[in-house]
Amino acid sequence: MKKLILIFSSIFFVVILFVVFNYLDKEHPIKVKVSMEGSFFRDAQFIQKKDGQLKLQLFSKEALMSDDGKLMDLRELTMFFPEKNLTVKARKGFYWIESGDLILSEGIEGFSKDYKIYGTEAYWSAKDKTLYSDNPLKIEGNRFIIEGNSGKASENLIELKKGVKAIVYSKK
């Protein structure tokens, strides 16, 4: 009787091993869906290109994706426009992923070869390629300082509005 139980248990064990190995050997399609919603990123970089040409690089020390995956809350961000060799920095910002639009706030500073821009809040329209502000702005160049209560800047024009004050230094 012991031999019979031993034979049946051995056969049962072999059958179980065969079933397990047969199951493991088969390929099973695995579908993986990765969601970045609500994700937190350090040292994030976003790039906008048009016709293979780099138009804008956006760096952020911290970025938090909204729950709907459409908006990034940014901290300590830097925008670089290679065509104009212009860099814009801000402590905070919001970046709309689909449109490429951006709101900058707190300690905005822009630097180029010829001038510096200072402000407290601005809106970047990717469609217009223009930076708008309804808050005070200050532009400093080698021979001028211009302040205004609002304005806009595109690749060809900087325009200040409302209460504009300018100091222009003569050549010496």
HUURQUI-V904146 format. One record per helix or strand of 2 or more residues. SS is the DSSP state (H for helix, E for strand). FROM is the first residue (numbers start at 0). TO is the last residue. If there is no record, write none. Layout:
ss=[SS/SS]
from=[FROM/FROM]
to=[TO/TO]
This chain:
ss=[H/E/E/E/E/E/E/E/E/E/E/E/E]
from=[1/39/52/70/85/101/114/129/136/143/149/157/164]
to=[24/49/64/80/95/110/124/132/140/147/152/160/167]
